[in-house]
C-alpha cells in the first residue's frame, strides 16, 4: 500500500516537472519569438524608414562629393549689352585626409605658396585640417596659377613630386565681370561666394544664382583615394538672365555729365540723376557721383579721389591714419557712403521743382487759370511770418504763367492756400509722396512729411514752394512724370524681363498706380513748363537747346536751417509737346559762388537731354531765329578761281577773305577746311599761296563776354565763333563761361572757337 502511495507521488512529481518544463519552453519560445519579432521589426524599420539615411552615410563614407558652382546669369541693358557677366575660373581645394596619408603637407605648402601668393602657415593649416575631407584654399585662380598647379600634379613632368599632390584638386567656379564699368549703384556686386550683395545682384540673387551641380568620387573609409576610381557628375544649372530698362549709352551720358559737375561745382556731398520715360515709368539711366569701381567694389580709391567732403570730415578723413582702428572705421564709413544710391536713398527738400506739383493741383482744382493775375511785393505775410520771394524787390503784377516762369514764391503760396489743407495733403498722397515707389533696388527710403490732420497756413505756404518736407529723387521724378504724361502716376521700372535658355520667365509691364490729374491739366502744364525754358525771362532758360522743345523747372533748397548749405536741382523733359524723356539732377552742397539750380543744374540737364535725343534719333526742328545760328558745312573751293570761290562761299552763307595775290592756279587752300561745321556768317579764308604754318593767331580770353562781344572779339583776331552747349535761348544777359581752346594758345587763322554761355538765374 505504501509503495502504491509512493508511486503516485512520483507520478505527480513527474507531471509537475513536465509542466514546469513546458512553461519554461513556452517562456523561452515567447522570448525568442519576441526577440525575433523585434529584430524583424527593427530590420523593417531600418529598411523602410532609415534606408535613405544609412545609404547616405555609407555613400558619404565611401565617396567624396565636390560641388560644381553654377554660372551666374547675365545682366543686360535694354539693347542686349552685357553689363554684368560671369567667366569660368577654378577654386583650389584639398582633401586633408589624403594629404595626411601621403605625408605631403610640408612639400605641398612649400610649392603652392609662391604660385598662389598665400602664406606658408595659412596653407599648412588648411592642408592639415584632417577633421574634414574638404577644404577650400583659394577662390578664382588665374589661368597662370591653374596651369602651374596642374604642372605640379603632372606625373610625367614632375614624377618625384606629383605623388604628393593627390589631395589637391580644382572646383569649377565663376568670376563676375562688369564689362562697361557703369551703373555700380544699379548693378551692385557679388561677394566672395558669388552671392549678390547690392543692387540688382542682391534683389534678383535667387534668379541669377542658378543651381549647383556635383562630382561624386570613390574614396576609402578613411577618406583617401581608392585603388580604382569612378566619378558621377551632375551638371550645374546656369542662372537666369536679367534684362534691365537701362540704356548703356544714356547711362554713359548721365554719368559723364554728373562726374564733370562734381568737379566743376565742388559738390561736397555729390550728385544724383535719373533719366526716365515718363509714359512707361522705365528708368533709362540712374547715377550717383562720386561712385566706385564696380569691378573692385571694396576699393575706395576712386571715390576718395573724387570726393570733396573727405578732407574736412574727421570721421572720413581718418582713412589715411596710422592708427589701424581709426583707419578701419573710416574705410568702413567711406564704403557705406560710396555704396549709397542717392537717387533712391537720400531725402531732400525739392525746393522750387515742387512748384510743378503745386501748379498742377491748383489747375486741377480750378482755383487758377493761365490768365489769373498775382502781385508780388517781394514777400508774403503768412500768420506771424514774413516769407520772402527770391527776388527781394518783388516781381510786381504778373500772370500765373509769368509767376511759374519767374518761380515766384508769393504766387505759389497763394496757390497752396487756395487749394487748402485737406486737398493739398490728398494730392501729396495721390502723387505718390507718402509711400515708397517699390522700385526693384535695395535701400529705398520713404518721405518725411507732416503727420498732423490739418496743416497750418505756414505749413501750406512753405510746402507750396517745396520746403518743410523731404522726398527722394525717385519719388519726385515719378510725380513730375504724372504731371507731364497725361496724369498717370507710374510705378518706376528698372527690370524689363527675366529669361533663361527656354525663353522669358517673367516680363515686367508698365503699371499705372494712380490717375492724379486730367489730360487737359497735363497739357496746360507742359505748355507752361516749356515757356519756363524757352522764354528769355524764364528761370529755366539755361536748359535751352536749339532745335528741341524742352520744358522744365529749377530748384534751390536749404539743407537744414540756419546754415549756408544748399541743394540745387533741375528737372527737364522733352519733347515738350509729347515727352519721351524726363531728367532730374540734384547737386548736394555746391561750394561754387553761384549755387542756383537754374544756373548750375539746368545746363547739365540740357546737355543730357540733347545727347539723349540725338542718340534716340529725334530730329531737331528749328525756329526761324534758331535757323540763323545753325552750323553749316564749309564747301570745297580749292582749285576754284577766286571769283568762283567767293560766289560759292557767299551763296552758302559765309563771309570770304582772300589771302595772297592773283594766281593762275586759283585757290590752293582754305581755312576752315572743307567739311568743317561752322556757323553761318562765319569767315572762310581762301589762299592763293601755300599757307604759312608759322602764321598763327593767339586765342583771346572771352570769359564773361556777351555773345555779340565774343563774336566781335574773335573776328578781330581772325577767328570764327560757335555757340555750344545748353542755355543760349536769348543773347540778352548771357555771358561766356567756357571756351574749347584755352586763352593764349596759338592756332591757325579762321579756327572755330566754341564758346558756352550761361544766363544769371535764381530760383
C-alpha positions in Angstrom: 0.0 0.0 0.0 2.9 2.3 0.9 4.5 1.5 -2.5 1.4 2.5 -4.3 1.3 5.8 -2.5 4.9 6.5 -3.2 4.4 5.6 -6.9 1.5 8.0 -7.1 3.6 10.7 -5.5 6.4 10.1 -8.0 3.9 10.2 -10.8 2.6 13.5 -9.6 6.1 14.9 -9.2 6.9 13.9 -12.7 3.8 15.5 -14.0 4.6 18.7 -12.2 8.2 18.7 -13.6 6.9 18.2 -17.1 4.5 21.1 -16.5 7.4 23.3 -15.4 9.4 22.3 -18.4 6.6 23.1 -20.7 6.2 26.5 -19.0 9.9 27.2 -19.4 9.8 26.1 -23.1 6.8 28.3 -23.6 8.5 31.3 -21.9 11.7 30.7 -23.9 9.7 30.4 -27.1 7.8 33.5 -26.4 11.1 35.3 -25.6 12.7 34.0 -28.8 9.7 34.9 -30.9 9.5 38.3 -29.3 13.2 38.9 -29.9 12.8 37.6 -33.5 9.8 39.8 -33.9 11.7 42.8 -32.5 14.6 42.0 -34.8 12.4 41.8 -37.8 10.6 45.0 -36.8 14.0 46.7 -36.3 15.2 45.4 -39.7 11.9 46.6 -41.3 12.2 50.0 -39.6 15.8 50.4 -40.8 14.9 49.2 -44.3 11.8 51.3 -44.6 12.5 54.4 -42.5 16.2 54.7 -42.2 17.3 53.3 -45.6 17.9 56.7 -47.1 19.8 58.0 -44.1 22.2 55.0 -43.8 22.6 54.8 -47.5 23.6 58.4 -47.5 26.0 57.7 -44.6 27.6 54.8 -46.4 27.9 56.8 -49.6 29.4 59.7 -47.6 31.9 57.3 -46.1 32.9 55.7 -49.4 32.7 58.8 -51.7 33.6 62.4 -51.8 31.2 64.9 -53.3 32.5 68.2 -54.8 30.1 71.0 -55.6 30.1 72.4 -59.2 29.2 76.0 -58.9 26.7 77.2 -61.5 27.4 80.1 -63.9 25.6 83.2 -62.7 23.1 84.7 -65.0 24.0 87.8 -67.1 22.6 91.3 -66.6 21.8 93.1 -69.9 20.8 96.6 -70.7 17.6 97.1 -72.7 19.5 96.7 -76.0 21.2 93.4 -75.1 24.6 94.8 -74.0 26.0 92.6 -71.2 26.6 94.8 -68.2 27.4 92.0 -65.8 28.6 88.5 -66.8 30.5 85.6 -65.4 33.6 83.8 -66.7 34.7 80.3 -65.7 37.5 80.1 -63.1 38.8 77.5 -60.7 38.8 77.2 -56.9 41.7 75.4 -55.4 40.6 72.7 -52.9 42.3 69.9 -50.9 41.5 66.7 -49.1 43.5 66.9 -45.8 43.0 63.2 -45.1 44.6 62.3 -48.4 47.4 64.9 -47.7 48.0 63.2 -44.3 48.1 59.7 -45.8 50.7 60.9 -48.3 52.6 62.8 -45.7 52.5 65.7 -48.2 51.6 68.8 -46.1 55.0 70.4 -45.9 56.1 69.9 -49.6 52.6 70.9 -50.9 52.5 74.1 -48.8 56.1 75.0 -49.8 55.3 74.5 -53.6 51.9 76.2 -53.5 53.0 79.4 -51.6 54.9 81.1 -54.4 52.2 80.1 -57.0 49.2 81.3 -55.1 50.7 84.2 -53.2 49.4 82.7 -50.0 51.5 82.4 -46.8 53.0 79.0 -46.0 51.4 78.9 -42.5 48.0 79.6 -43.9 48.4 76.8 -46.5 49.8 74.4 -43.9 46.9 75.0 -41.6 44.4 74.2 -44.4 46.2 71.1 -45.6 46.4 69.6 -42.1 42.8 70.1 -41.0 42.2 66.3 -41.0 38.7 66.5 -39.4 37.4 67.1 -42.9 37.9 65.8 -46.4 37.2 69.1 -48.0 39.0 72.5 -47.6 38.8 75.5 -49.9 42.3 77.0 -50.3 41.9 79.8 -52.8 39.0 81.0 -55.0 39.2 82.3 -58.5 42.6 81.2 -59.6 44.2 82.9 -62.5 44.9 80.9 -65.7 48.6 81.1 -64.8 48.0 79.8 -61.3 45.9 76.9 -62.5 48.5 75.9 -65.2 51.3 76.0 -62.6 49.4 73.8 -60.2 48.4 71.3 -62.9 52.1 71.0 -63.8 52.9 70.1 -60.2 50.2 67.4 -60.4 51.5 66.0 -63.8 53.3 62.7 -63.2 55.2 63.0 -66.5 56.6 66.5 -65.8 57.1 66.0 -62.1 57.4 62.3 -61.3 59.0 62.8 -58.0 56.6 65.4 -56.5 53.3 64.6 -58.3 52.5 61.8 -55.8 52.3 64.4 -53.1 49.5 66.3 -54.9 46.8 63.6 -55.0 44.9 65.5 -52.4 45.0 68.7 -54.4 42.2 69.4 -56.9 40.1 72.1 -58.5 36.4 73.0 -58.2 34.7 74.8 -61.1 33.7 78.4 -60.2 32.9 81.7 -61.9 34.1 85.3 -61.5 31.8 88.3 -62.1 32.9 90.9 -64.6 31.2 94.3 -65.3 32.2 95.0 -68.9 31.3 98.6 -69.2 32.1 99.7 -65.7 29.0 101.8 -65.4 25.9 101.9 -63.1 27.5 100.5 -60.0 24.6 101.6 -57.8 22.2 99.8 -60.1 24.1 96.6 -60.8 25.5 96.2 -57.3 28.1 93.5 -56.9 28.7 89.9 -55.7 30.6 88.7 -52.6 33.4 86.2 -52.2 30.9 83.3 -52.6 29.3 84.8 -55.8 26.2 85.9 -53.8 24.5 89.2 -54.6 25.3 91.9 -52.1 23.7 95.1 -53.5 21.5 96.4 -56.4 20.2 94.0 -59.0 22.7 91.4 -58.0 21.1 91.3 -54.5 17.4 91.8 -55.4 17.5 89.1 -58.0 20.1 86.8 -56.4 17.8 83.8 -56.4 17.1 84.1 -60.1 20.7 84.9 -61.1 22.4 82.3 -58.9 21.4 79.1 -60.7 21.6 75.6 -59.2 24.9 73.9 -58.3 25.9 70.5 -59.7 28.2 67.9 -58.2 31.0 65.4 -58.8 30.9 62.2 -56.7 34.3 60.3 -56.5 35.1 57.0 -54.8 37.0 57.2 -51.5 38.1 54.7 -48.8 36.6 54.7 -45.4 39.4 56.9 -44.2 38.6 59.4 -46.9 41.6 58.7 -49.1 41.8 57.7 -52.8 40.9 54.0 -53.6 42.8 51.8 -56.0 40.0 52.1 -58.5 38.3 55.3 -59.5 34.9 56.3 -60.6 33.1 59.6 -60.8 29.4 60.5 -61.2 28.8 64.1 -62.4 25.6 66.2 -62.1 25.6 69.3 -64.3 25.1 72.7 -62.7 22.2 74.8 -64.0 23.1 78.4 -65.2 21.2 81.2 -63.5 18.5 83.2 -65.3 19.4 86.4 -67.1 18.0 89.8 -66.1 17.2 92.4 -68.8 17.1 96.0 -67.4 15.3 99.1 -68.7 18.7 100.9 -68.5 20.2 102.1 -71.8 24.0 101.8 -71.5 24.5 104.8 -73.8 22.1 107.1 -71.9 23.7 105.9 -68.7 27.1 107.0 -70.0 25.7 110.4 -70.9 24.3 110.9 -67.4 27.4 109.7 -65.6 29.8 111.8 -67.7 27.9 115.0 -67.0 27.4 114.3 -63.3 31.1 113.5 -62.9 32.1 116.8 -64.5 29.6 118.6 -62.3 31.0 117.2 -59.1 34.4 118.6 -60.1 33.3 121.9 -61.6 30.9 122.9 -58.8 32.8 121.3 -55.9 29.8 119.3 -54.8 30.6 118.5 -51.2 28.1 115.7 -50.9 28.0 114.6 -54.6 25.2 114.5 -57.1 22.4 112.2 -58.3 20.5 112.0 -61.5 17.7 109.9 -63.1 16.6 109.7 -66.8 13.1 108.2 -67.2 10.5 107.5 -69.8 7.5 109.4 -68.3 4.9 107.4 -70.2 6.1 103.9 -69.2 8.0 104.5 -66.0 11.1 102.8 -67.4 14.3 104.1 -65.9 16.7 104.7 -68.8 19.6 105.9 -66.6 20.3 106.4 -62.9 23.6 107.5 -61.3 25.2 108.8 -58.1 28.5 110.6 -58.1 31.1 110.1 -56.8 30.8 106.4 -57.2 33.1 103.3 -57.1 34.7 100.8 -59.4 32.1 98.1 -59.8 34.9 95.6 -60.6 36.6 96.4 -57.3 33.8 97.3 -55.0 35.9 97.4 -51.9 38.4 99.8 -53.3 37.8 103.3 -52.1 40.4 104.9 -54.3 38.1 106.2 -57.0 35.6 107.6 -54.5 38.2 109.3 -52.4 39.8 110.9 -55.4 36.5 112.4 -56.5 35.0 113.2 -53.1 35.1 116.9 -51.9 33.9 116.3 -48.4 36.7 113.9 -47.2 39.4 116.4 -46.4 37.2 118.3 -43.9 35.2 115.4 -42.4 37.2 114.0 -39.4 35.3 110.7 -39.4 36.0 110.0 -43.1 39.5 111.6 -43.4 40.8 109.0 -40.9 41.3 106.5 -43.8 44.9 107.6 -44.0 45.6 107.4 -40.3 48.4 105.4 -38.9 46.0 104.1 -36.2 44.6 100.9 -37.7 41.4 101.1 -35.7 40.7 104.6 -36.8 41.6 103.7 -40.4 39.4 100.7 -40.4 36.4 102.6 -39.0 37.0 105.4 -41.6 37.3 103.0 -44.5 34.0 101.2 -43.4 32.2 104.6 -43.3 33.6 105.6 -46.7 32.4 102.3 -48.2 28.9 102.7 -46.8 28.8 106.2 -48.2 30.1 105.3 -51.7 27.7 102.4 -51.9 24.7 104.6 -51.1 22.4 105.2 -54.0 21.4 108.9 -53.5 18.7 108.7 -56.2 16.6 106.4 -54.1 18.1 106.5 -50.6 18.6 110.2 -49.9 15.7 112.5 -49.0 15.9 116.2 -49.7 13.7 119.3 -49.8 12.8 119.7 -53.5 12.5 123.4 -53.4 11.0 125.1 -56.4 10.9 122.0 -58.6 7.9 121.1 -56.4 6.1 124.1 -57.7 5.3 121.9 -60.7 3.1 119.8 -58.4 1.5 122.8 -56.7 0.7 124.4 -60.1 -0.8 121.1 -61.3 -3.1 120.6 -58.3 -4.2 124.3 -58.4 -5.2 123.9 -62.1 -6.9 120.6 -61.5 -8.9 122.1 -58.6 -9.8 125.1 -60.9 -8.5 127.7 -58.4 -6.3 129.2 -61.1 -6.2 129.7 -64.8 -3.3 130.7 -67.2 -4.5 134.3 -67.1 -5.1 134.7 -63.4 -3.2 137.7 -62.0 -1.0 137.9 -59.0 1.1 140.6 -57.3 4.5 140.1 -55.7 5.9 142.7 -53.4 9.0 140.6 -52.7 7.3 138.8 -49.7 4.1 137.5 -48.4 2.8 137.8 -44.8 1.6 134.4 -43.5 0.3 134.5 -40.0 3.1 136.0 -37.9 5.8 135.2 -40.6 7.0 137.3 -43.5 8.1 134.8 -46.2 10.3 136.3 -48.8 10.5 135.8 -52.6 13.9 135.1 -54.1 13.5 138.5 -55.8 13.5 140.7 -52.8 12.4 143.8 -54.7 9.4 141.8 -56.0 8.0 140.8 -59.4 5.1 143.2 -59.3 2.0 142.3 -61.2 2.2 139.1 -63.2 0.0 136.4 -64.7 0.0 132.8 -63.4 2.2 131.7 -66.3 4.7 134.5 -65.6 4.6 133.5 -61.9 5.7 130.0 -62.9 8.4 131.4 -65.3 9.7 133.7 -62.5 9.4 130.9 -59.9 7.7 133.5 -57.7 7.2 132.2 -54.1 4.2 134.5 -53.3 2.3 133.2 -56.3 2.7 129.6 -55.1 1.9 130.5 -51.5 -1.4 131.9 -52.8 -2.0 128.7 -54.9 -1.3 126.4 -51.9 -3.7 128.4 -49.6 -6.4 128.3 -52.3 -6.1 124.5 -52.6 -6.4 124.2 -48.8 -5.0 121.8 -46.2 -7.1 118.7 -47.0 -6.8 118.8 -50.7 -3.1 119.6 -50.5 -2.5 116.5 -48.4 -4.7 114.4 -50.7 -2.7 115.4 -53.8 0.6 114.9 -51.9 -0.5 111.3 -51.3 -2.0 110.9 -54.8 1.3 111.9 -56.4 3.0 109.1 -54.5 5.0 111.0 -52.0 3.7 109.2 -48.9 4.9 105.8 -49.9 8.0 104.2 -51.4 7.8 103.7 -55.2 8.6 100.0 -55.0 11.5 100.2 -57.4 13.4 96.9 -57.6 16.5 98.2 -55.9 17.6 97.8 -52.3 17.8 100.8 -49.9 14.8 102.9 -51.0 13.8 105.5 -48.4 10.4 107.0 -47.7 9.5 110.7 -47.5 9.2 112.9 -44.4 6.0 114.9 -44.3 3.6 116.4 -41.8 1.6 113.8 -39.8 -1.0 116.2 -38.3 -4.5 116.1 -39.7 -4.7 119.8 -40.6 -1.8 121.9 -41.9 -1.4 125.4 -40.7 -1.2 128.3 -43.2 2.5 128.4 -42.7 2.8 124.7 -43.4 0.9 125.0 -46.6 2.7 128.2 -47.8 6.2 126.7 -47.3 5.1 123.3 -48.7 3.7 125.0 -51.8 7.3 126.1 -52.9 8.9 122.8 -51.8 10.2 123.3 -48.3 9.4 121.9 -44.9 9.3 118.2 -46.1 11.7 115.8 -47.6 11.3 113.3 -50.5 13.5 111.1 -52.6 14.6 111.9 -56.2 12.8 108.7 -57.4 9.5 109.8 -55.8 9.9 113.2 -57.3 10.6 112.2 -60.9 7.6 109.8 -60.8 5.3 112.6 -59.6 6.6 115.0 -62.2 6.1 112.4 -64.9 2.5 112.1 -63.9 2.1 115.9 -64.4 3.5 115.7 -68.0 2.4 112.3 -69.3 -1.4 112.9 -69.1 -1.9 112.5 -65.4 -0.8 108.9 -64.7 1.4 108.1 -61.7 3.6 105.2 -63.0 5.5 102.7 -61.0 9.2 103.0 -61.9 10.6 100.1 -63.8 14.2 99.1 -63.7 13.8 95.5 -65.0 12.2 94.5 -68.3 12.3 90.8 -68.1 13.8 87.6 -66.6 14.7 84.9 -69.1 16.6 81.6 -69.3 17.5 79.2 -72.1 13.9 78.3 -72.5 12.7 81.8 -73.0 11.1 84.6 -71.0 10.4 83.6 -67.4 8.8 86.9 -66.3 8.1 90.1 -68.1 7.6 93.4 -66.2 4.9 95.6 -67.7 4.2 99.3 -67.1 1.8 99.9 -64.2 -0.4 102.9 -63.6 -0.6 103.4 -59.8 -3.0 106.3 -59.8 -4.8 108.8 -62.1 -3.9 112.1 -60.5 -4.8 114.9 -62.9 -6.6 115.2 -66.2 -5.1 115.2 -69.7 -6.2 118.8 -70.1 -4.3 119.9 -66.9 -1.3 117.9 -68.0 -1.3 119.6 -71.5 -1.5 123.0 -69.9 1.4 122.2 -67.5 3.5 121.0 -70.4 3.0 124.3 -72.2 3.7 126.4 -69.2 6.9 124.5 -68.3 8.1 124.8 -71.9 7.9 128.5 -71.5 10.0 128.4 -68.4 12.9 127.2 -70.6 12.1 129.0 -73.9 11.1 132.4 -72.5 14.0 134.9 -72.3 12.8 135.7 -68.8 12.2 132.1 -67.7 14.2 130.7 -64.7 15.0 127.5 -66.7 16.5 129.2 -69.8 19.9 127.6 -69.2 18.5 124.2 -70.2 17.5 125.6 -73.6 18.8 123.5 -76.6 18.4 124.8 -80.2 16.0 122.7 -82.2 14.5 120.8 -79.3 11.4 121.7 -77.3 12.3 121.4 -73.7 10.2 122.0 -70.6 11.5 122.2 -67.0 11.7 123.8 -63.6 14.6 125.0 -61.4 15.0 124.4 -57.7 17.3 125.5 -54.9 16.6 124.5 -51.3 18.1 124.9 -47.9 19.7 121.8 -46.4 18.7 122.1 -42.8 18.2 125.5 -41.2 20.4 128.3 -40.1 23.3 127.2 -42.3 24.7 128.0 -45.7 24.2 124.5 -47.2 22.1 124.3 -50.3 20.8 121.6 -52.7 20.5 122.8 -56.4 18.2 120.8 -58.7 16.5 120.9 -62.1 14.0 118.7 -63.8 13.6 118.8 -67.6 11.6 116.9 -70.2 11.5 116.7 -74.0 9.9 117.0 -76.5 7.7 119.3 -74.5 4.6 118.6 -76.5 4.9 114.8 -76.3 7.6 113.9 -73.7 9.8 110.8 -74.4 12.3 111.5 -71.6 12.4 113.3 -68.3 15.6 114.0 -66.5 16.1 115.1 -62.8 19.5 116.1 -61.4 20.2 117.2 -57.9 23.6 118.6 -56.7 24.3 118.3 -53.0 26.1 121.2 -51.3 27.8 123.0 -54.2 30.8 125.0 -53.0 30.9 127.4 -56.0 29.9 131.1 -56.0 26.6 130.7 -57.7 24.6 127.8 -56.4 21.1 128.2 -58.0 19.7 125.1 -59.7 18.8 127.3 -62.7 22.5 128.3 -63.1 24.4 125.0 -62.4 21.8 122.2 -62.8 19.8 123.4 -65.8 22.6 123.4 -68.3 23.7 119.9 -67.2 20.1 118.6 -67.7 20.0 120.3 -71.1 23.2 118.6 -72.2 21.9 115.2 -71.0 18.7 115.7 -72.9 20.4 116.9 -76.0 22.8 113.9 -76.1 19.9 111.5 -75.4 17.5 112.9 -78.1 20.3 112.9 -80.7 21.0 109.3 -79.7 17.4 108.3 -80.0 17.2 109.9 -83.4 14.8 112.7 -82.5 15.1 115.3 -85.3 15.7 119.0 -84.4 13.0 121.4 -85.5 14.5 124.9 -85.7 12.6 128.1 -85.4 13.3 130.8 -87.9 15.6 132.6 -85.4 17.3 129.4 -84.5 18.0 128.5 -88.1 20.2 131.6 -88.4 22.6 130.3 -85.8 22.8 126.7 -87.1 26.1 125.5 -88.2 26.7 124.6 -91.9 29.4 122.6 -93.7 32.1 124.5 -95.4 32.1 123.6 -99.2 35.2 122.7 -101.1 36.7 125.6 -103.1 40.3 124.6 -103.6 41.2 124.6 -107.3 38.4 127.2 -108.0 39.1 130.7 -109.3 38.9 133.5 -106.8 35.6 134.7 -108.2 34.1 131.3 -108.3 35.3 130.5 -104.8 33.8 133.8 -103.5 30.5 133.1 -105.2 30.3 129.5 -103.8 31.1 130.6 -100.3 28.8 133.6 -100.3 25.9 131.6 -101.6 26.5 129.1 -98.8 26.1 131.9 -96.2 29.8 132.6 -95.4 31.9 135.7 -95.4 35.1 135.5 -97.5 38.6 136.8 -97.0 41.3 136.4 -99.7 44.9 135.8 -98.6 47.6 136.3 -101.3 47.6 138.0 -104.7 46.3 136.9 -108.1 47.3 133.4 -109.1 46.8 131.3 -112.3 46.4 128.3 -110.1 43.4 129.8 -108.3 42.7 128.8 -104.7 45.4 126.4 -103.3 44.0 126.1 -99.8 41.3 127.3 -97.4 40.5 127.7 -93.7 38.4 126.3 -92.2 39.0 123.1 -94.2 36.2 121.7 -96.5 33.7 119.6 -94.4 34.2 121.7 -91.3 31.0 122.8 -89.5 30.8 126.5 -88.7 28.0 128.9 -88.0 26.5 130.8 -90.9 28.1 134.3 -91.5 31.5 132.9 -90.4 34.6 133.9 -92.3 36.3 131.5 -94.7 39.9 132.4 -95.7 40.8 131.4 -99.2 44.5 131.2 -100.1 46.2 131.8 -103.5 49.5 130.7 -102.0 50.5 127.9 -99.6 49.5 128.6 -96.0 52.4 129.8 -93.8 52.2 127.4 -91.0 54.1 129.9 -88.7 51.4 132.5 -89.2 49.4 131.6 -86.1 46.8 133.5 -84.1 46.7 133.8 -80.3 43.3 132.8 -78.8 41.9 135.6 -76.6 40.1 135.1 -73.3 36.3 135.7 -73.9 35.0 134.6 -70.4 32.2 136.8 -69.1 31.5 138.5 -72.5 28.1 138.6 -74.2 27.6 136.6 -77.4 27.9 139.6 -79.6 31.0 140.8 -77.8 32.6 137.3 -78.2 31.8 137.3 -81.9 33.4 140.7 -82.4 36.5 139.8 -80.3 37.1 136.6 -82.2 36.6 138.2 -85.6 39.1 140.9 -84.7 41.6 138.0 -84.1 40.7 136.4 -87.4 38.9 133.5 -85.7 35.4 132.0 -86.1 32.8 131.6 -83.4 30.4 128.9 -82.4 27.9 128.9 -79.5 27.7 125.5 -78.0 26.0 123.7 -75.1 22.8 124.5 -73.3 21.5 127.9 -72.4 21.6 130.3 -75.3 17.9 130.9 -75.8 18.5 134.6 -75.7 21.6 136.7 -76.1 20.3 139.3 -73.6 22.0 138.7 -70.3 24.1 135.7 -71.5 27.8 135.5 -70.6 30.6 133.2 -71.7 31.6 130.6 -69.2 33.8 128.1 -71.2 35.8 128.0 -74.5 37.1 124.9 -76.2 40.6 126.3 -76.8 42.3 127.9 -73.8 43.2 131.6 -73.9 46.8 132.1 -75.0 47.0 129.1 -77.3 48.3 129.6 -80.8 46.0 128.3 -83.7 45.6 128.8 -87.4 43.5 131.7 -88.7 39.8 131.0 -89.1 39.8 128.3 -86.4 36.4 127.8 -84.9 36.4 128.7 -81.2 33.4 127.0 -79.4 32.0 129.1 -76.5 29.5 128.0 -73.9 27.2 130.6 -72.4 25.0 130.9 -69.2 22.3 133.3 -68.0 22.3 134.6 -64.5 19.4 132.7 -62.8 17.8 132.3 -59.5 15.0 130.1 -58.2 
